[in-house]
Amino acid sequence: MRAVQISELSGPDAIGVAEVPAPELSHMLTPGEGVLIDVAAAGVSFPDVLQTRGLYQLKPDLPFVPGAEVAGTVVQAPDGSGLEPGQRVVAFTVLGGMAEQAVAPRYLAFPLPEPLDFAQGASLILNYHTAYFALKLRGRLREGERVLVHGAAGGVGTAALQVAKGLGASTIAVVSSDEKERVAREAGAGEVVRSDGPWREQAMELSGGGVDVVLDPVGGDRFTDSLRSLREGGRALVVGFTGGSIPEVRVNRLLLRNIEVVGAGWGAYVLIHPDRNHEIADAVNGMVAEGFVRPIVGARFPLERAAEAFRTIDERRALGKVVLDVREPSNPSV
Ligand SMILES: NC(=O)c1ccc[n+]([C@@H]2O[C@H](COP(=O)([O-])OP(=O)(O)OC[C@H]3O[C@@H](n4cnc5c(N)ncnc54)[C@H](OP(=O)(O)O)[C@@H]3O)[C@@H](O)[C@H]2O)c1
């Protein structure tokens, strides 16, 4: 079968497409068992790009097939999984997803919600499950609260805007360009401010004295201002570090206004608590049914052009989710 392959750790330019053996019906997290999927679309994310340089916590032996999440059709599923051959599914594969066939653990494979196409399905798990896990389970977001989302036109950012709205919160998006402002609005942002402008002052004003939650996939210098933009009792959710540097916190800031810095690592949590995945999927799928969740697919590329897909993220040009069309004819958009 055809698959994207990483054979050296020198960044997106070294990505190739190769003929590799089809996967066994076994996943590394559930040896001897798994859901085998004909992949229609594979999601591309920031962590995949980190993997091309060996900078992600997961460091597979070379060569390897990247790809953490897919949408497609079930070929074979374990008895009792509730999945049937031919059924449309979304799945988190961890690795190996950017290929014509891939295997997922049964607890990370779910029916593809009816209103979504395969490309949207390939955008659902990593970003939306993370957004729900971060905002609701870690951030304890309540109806009527105000959320500030950094990197709001990116994959996690657009998902966070929609999930926050689905949880009854209002949102302020922080973005770096006009184009990203358009995408944040398309994702449903209540307000949009610019990362190179006085975003903290604007957020204080727009929220009437501070936000309740900051969701931060960016990190870097702006973290202190994120803490300053929280109201009393607020929570800053640490999700990622696309800005490149890991911020440090002077903890006196936390006690002065009774605020919290909360780590939100979806993968680290759900792999240890596999039984919680269906609860998160049910909540996200409920928001699909209610119309709050509609993944925004930015650029789409055929499998052969995977390197371009990776470069789109690497060069900070991604809008919403970047997707590889694995089987269907693609209509590349950049
Ligand atoms: N904690 C978890 O469980 C979890 C799960 C999934 C992903 N993540 C992490 O979340 C982060 C975001 O992932 P993503 O897929 O949403 O990425 P993405 O689509 O590329 O979006 C990242 C956003 O970060 C902003 N950014 C600021 N400085 C940047 C820089 N120097 N380079 C690139 N982007 C920069 C960009 O927005 P502006 O240009 O508007 O500033 C961009 O839209 C990553 O660090 C990823 O590893 C964490």
The ligand as a Gaussian input file, in Angstrom:
#p B3LYP/6-31G(d) Opt

LIG

0 1
 N       -2.136000      19.313000      25.029000
 C       -2.637000      18.517000      24.141000
 O       -3.270000      17.511000      24.467000
 C       -2.457000      18.839000      22.694000
 C       -3.222000      18.208000      21.705000
 C       -3.079000      18.615000      20.379000
 C       -2.143000      19.588000      20.051000
 N       -1.376000      20.147000      21.031000
 C       -0.414000      21.213000      20.740000
 O       -1.130000      22.388000      20.459000
 C       -0.337000      23.224000      19.652000
 C       -1.163000      23.730000      18.488000
 O       -1.384000      22.683000      17.568000
 P       -2.223000      22.977000      16.243000
 O       -2.362000      21.696000      15.517000
 O       -3.406000      23.795000      16.573000
 O       -1.199000      23.912000      15.419000
 P       -1.541000      24.950000      14.267000
 O       -2.787000      24.576000      13.555000
 O       -0.291000      25.121000      13.484000
 O       -1.859000      26.295000      15.068000
 C       -0.916000      26.845000      15.911000
 C       -1.111000      28.349000      16.038000
 O       -0.060000      28.835000      16.875000
 C        0.208000      30.172000      16.526000
 N        1.645000      30.445000      16.564000
 C        2.235000      31.406000      17.304000
 N        3.547000      31.402000      17.118000
 C        3.806000      30.440000      16.220000
 C        4.996000      29.988000      15.598000
 N        6.191000      30.525000      15.887000
 N        4.900000      28.978000      14.720000
 C        3.728000      28.414000      14.439000
 N        2.545000      28.811000      15.004000
 C        2.607000      29.826000      15.871000
 C       -0.344000      30.401000      15.125000
 O       -1.334000      31.388000      15.254000
 P       -1.031000      32.916000      14.935000
 O       -0.229000      32.962000      13.673000
 O       -2.384000      33.487000      14.793000
 O       -0.277000      33.413000      16.136000
 C       -0.991000      29.090000      14.721000
 O       -2.253000      29.285000      14.128000
 C        0.888000      22.410000      19.276000
 O        1.951000      22.771000      20.143000
 C        0.483000      20.996000      19.546000
 O        1.587000      20.158000      19.841000
 C       -1.520000      19.791000      22.333000

